[in-house]
């Protein structure tokens, strides 16, 4: 199975910063870092997605939307 983990970070100005990871543990660690209280001033939304390349399908794993 060809799985990639995508961390999508949406900044408060609307720009997106996607990052791809092959290892789930690393992707989750980066998600926790971005979703920490220090991200409150920088980010509007943080998403972690599992992408299955064989199926061409995304599966949401976690999402955090910071209040405005």
N, C-alpha and C positions, 0 to 999 in steps of 0.2 A: 504494500500500500504506500502511495506517495502522499504523505501528509506534510503540510506546511502550516505553521502558526503565524498569524498576522496580527500585529499590534497596530491598531489605527488610533492615532492621537489627533484630535481636532483641537487646534488652538482657539483661543477666544476671538481671534481675528478671522476665523473661518478657514484658515489653511490647514491642510492635512499632512500628517507625517506617518506614512505606513512603514513598518519594519517587519521583515520576514525572519522567522526562526525555524530551524529544523527540530530543535529539542523543546519539548513541552515545558520542562522545568525552567529553562532559561526564559521562555516566553512569559510564563506565570510570574517569574521574579521581576521581569521588566514591567509587567502590568501592575504589580503591587507597588513598584517604585513610582510609576506615573500616577497611580490612583491615590497616593499618599496625600496628606494635607498640604504638603509643599506644592503640589500641582494645582491647588485651588486657584491661584492667581494666574496661572499660565494656560490651563486647559479648560475647554468646555465639555469635552467628552473623551473617554478612553474606552476602547473596545478590544477584546481578544477574540479572535476567530480561528477556527480550525478549517483549513482548506484542503479538500480531498481532490487532488489533481486528476485521478482516474474518473471520478464522477463529475468533475468540474462543479463542485458544490461547496458552499460555505456553510459552516455550522457555528453559530454564536456560542461562545463559552462564558463570557462575562462582559458586562458593560457598566460603566459609571458615568453619569451625567452630573457635572458640578452645577450647583445653583448659580444663577446670575446675580 
